[in-house]
Amino acid sequence: MIFDVWYSPAVLSDPPTVRIKRLEDRSIQVTRIAEPTLYPDRNLVDVNYQIFIKDLTSNAIHELSETHTMRYLFTSELELWLSQLQMQIVESREWLTDLQPGLTTWEIYFGYNN
């Protein structure tokens, strides 16, 4: 089985920042603002999203807000949890590049077996 996580060493050494993403087509314009709040004592990040959708015909703007709570993980935590299930990690790599995880590698995947 393979799964991906936010990698704790990278999240802590290269903390999340505010990000803005804009998309547009002929009928709407979308602006998404992601404002993170880091809780290092709990290994959590709240990503607070504000999304503005503008109708380009009427200029009406619709606003949405939501929070995604993300748990970032250390390899040692996963090793402990998997060992309790008689499983072990056989590989961990950077998502999409297959490089070794590093201090700027937020997304990594783990492969494990039992």
Helices and strands as residue ranges (DSSP letters): E 2-7, H 8-13, E 19-24, E 28-39, E 44-55, E 61-73, H 75-83, E 88-94, E 107-113
